[in-house]
Amino acid sequence: MREIEPDELNRLMPCLRALAEHHNAVSAEFGGSFPWTPFEKTLSGFAASIADGGSLCAVEEDERDVIGFCKIDFDGTRGYIDYLVVLAEYRGRGVGGRLMRWAIDTLKAHGADVIDLKVVYGNDAVRFYERYGFSVSCLEMRRNG
């Protein structure tokens, strides 16, 4: 695992596409509409937040490709796990756990005493996050139209 630089962020595209497919499959809320923000704009935002020092991004790689990544944001005593994605064929091999431990350790090192994240309704990753001490703190609801 390693932290990546803004000029490498395009390597995250396959993971973002896989995340979109997963969200659209597990959540009736999206109905095939995820993401609302184009991938290129998302990666541009990643680059800006990494460059200004408010974010970091770590990747796990096989011999040539990114197989998972985690982007974190920090602001004083609050930390946020913005993305944690592992390609389906690599799940169950410890990749997500390594990324999660990196995220928690790095956020704590940057002064976070509270770490937040969001999970798409219907995503079974909730159990994964619970194993690392996360619990539901609110239920966000949305009305479309």
C-alpha positions as CSV (number, residue, x, y, z in Angstrom):
1,M,0.0,0.0,0.0
2,R,1.1,3.5,-0.7
3,E,-0.2,7.0,-0.9
4,I,-0.5,8.4,-4.4
5,E,0.1,11.8,-5.9
6,P,-2.5,13.9,-7.7
7,D,-1.0,13.2,-11.1
8,E,-1.7,9.4,-10.6
9,L,-5.4,9.8,-9.7
10,N,-6.6,8.7,-13.1
11,R,-5.5,5.2,-12.1
12,L,-8.5,5.2,-9.7
13,M,-11.0,5.2,-12.6
14,P,-11.7,1.4,-12.8
15,C,-12.4,1.4,-9.0
16,L,-14.8,4.4,-9.4
17,R,-16.6,2.7,-12.2
18,A,-16.9,-0.5,-10.2
19,L,-18.2,1.5,-7.2
20,A,-20.9,3.1,-9.4
21,E,-22.0,-0.3,-10.7
22,H,-22.1,-1.7,-7.2
23,H,-24.1,1.3,-5.8
24,N,-26.6,1.1,-8.7
25,A,-27.0,-2.6,-8.1
26,V,-27.6,-2.5,-4.3
27,S,-29.5,0.7,-3.8
28,A,-33.0,1.3,-5.1
29,E,-32.3,5.0,-4.3
30,F,-29.9,5.5,-7.2
31,G,-31.9,3.6,-9.8
32,G,-28.9,3.5,-12.1
33,S,-28.2,7.2,-11.7
34,F,-25.0,7.0,-9.6
35,P,-22.7,9.0,-9.8
36,W,-24.4,12.4,-10.0
37,T,-20.9,13.9,-10.4
38,P,-18.9,12.8,-13.5
39,F,-15.8,10.7,-12.6
40,E,-13.4,13.3,-14.1
41,K,-14.9,16.0,-11.8
42,T,-14.6,13.7,-8.8
43,L,-10.9,13.1,-9.6
44,S,-10.3,16.8,-10.1
45,G,-11.8,17.4,-6.7
46,F,-9.5,14.7,-5.2
47,A,-6.5,16.4,-6.8
48,A,-7.4,19.8,-5.4
49,S,-8.0,18.5,-1.9
50,I,-4.8,16.5,-1.8
51,A,-2.8,19.5,-3.2
52,D,-4.3,21.8,-0.5
53,G,-3.4,19.4,2.3
54,G,-6.9,18.5,3.4
55,S,-6.9,15.0,2.0
56,L,-4.7,11.9,1.3
57,C,-5.4,8.9,-0.8
58,A,-3.8,5.4,-0.5
59,V,-3.9,2.6,-3.0
60,E,-3.5,-1.2,-3.0
61,E,-2.1,-2.5,-6.2
62,D,-1.5,-5.9,-7.9
63,E,1.4,-6.2,-10.3
64,R,0.2,-3.3,-12.5
65,D,-3.3,-2.0,-11.5
66,V,-5.0,-0.3,-8.6
67,I,-7.2,-2.9,-6.9
68,G,-8.5,-0.7,-4.1
69,F,-8.2,2.8,-2.7
70,C,-9.1,4.9,0.3
71,K,-9.4,8.7,0.3
72,I,-9.6,10.5,3.6
73,D,-10.2,14.1,4.5
74,F,-9.2,15.8,7.8
75,D,-10.2,19.0,9.4
76,G,-8.9,19.6,12.9
77,T,-10.4,16.9,15.3
78,R,-12.7,15.5,12.6
79,G,-11.8,13.0,10.1
80,Y,-13.8,11.6,7.2
81,I,-13.4,8.4,5.1
82,D,-14.6,9.8,1.8
83,Y,-14.0,6.6,-0.3
84,L,-13.0,3.1,0.5
85,V,-13.3,0.9,-2.6
86,V,-12.0,-2.7,-3.2
87,L,-12.6,-4.3,-6.6
88,A,-15.0,-7.3,-6.1
89,E,-12.5,-9.9,-7.2
90,Y,-10.1,-8.8,-4.5
91,R,-12.5,-8.7,-1.5
92,G,-12.0,-11.1,1.3
93,R,-8.2,-10.9,0.9
94,G,-7.5,-8.3,3.6
95,V,-7.2,-5.3,1.1
96,G,-10.1,-3.4,2.7
97,G,-8.7,-4.1,6.2
98,R,-5.3,-2.7,5.3
99,L,-6.9,0.4,3.8
100,M,-9.2,0.9,6.8
101,R,-6.3,0.6,9.2
102,W,-4.3,3.1,7.1
103,A,-7.3,5.5,7.2
104,I,-7.9,5.3,10.9
105,D,-4.2,5.5,11.8
106,T,-3.5,8.4,9.4
107,L,-6.6,10.3,10.6
108,K,-5.6,9.9,14.2
109,A,-2.1,11.0,13.4
110,H,-3.6,14.2,11.9
111,G,-5.5,14.9,15.2
112,A,-8.9,13.3,14.4
113,D,-10.8,12.1,17.5
114,V,-14.0,11.5,15.5
115,I,-14.1,9.7,12.2
116,D,-17.2,9.8,10.0
117,L,-18.2,7.9,6.8
118,K,-21.3,7.4,4.8
119,V,-22.6,4.1,3.4
120,V,-25.1,3.8,0.6
121,Y,-28.4,2.3,1.8
122,G,-28.5,-1.3,0.9
123,N,-24.7,-1.7,0.9
124,D,-23.6,-4.7,3.0
125,A,-20.3,-3.0,3.8
126,V,-22.0,-1.8,7.0
127,R,-20.8,-5.0,8.7
128,F,-17.2,-4.4,7.6
129,Y,-17.3,-0.9,9.1
130,E,-18.9,-2.1,12.3
131,R,-15.9,-4.5,12.8
132,Y,-13.7,-1.3,13.0
133,G,-15.9,0.3,15.6
134,F,-18.2,2.4,13.4
135,S,-21.9,2.6,14.3
136,V,-24.9,4.3,12.8
137,S,-25.1,7.9,14.1
138,C,-27.9,9.2,11.8
139,L,-30.1,8.2,9.0
140,E,-29.9,10.6,6.1
141,M,-33.0,10.7,3.9
142,R,-33.7,12.2,0.5
143,R,-36.8,13.0,-1.6
144,N,-36.3,13.2,-5.3
145,G,-38.6,15.4,-7.4
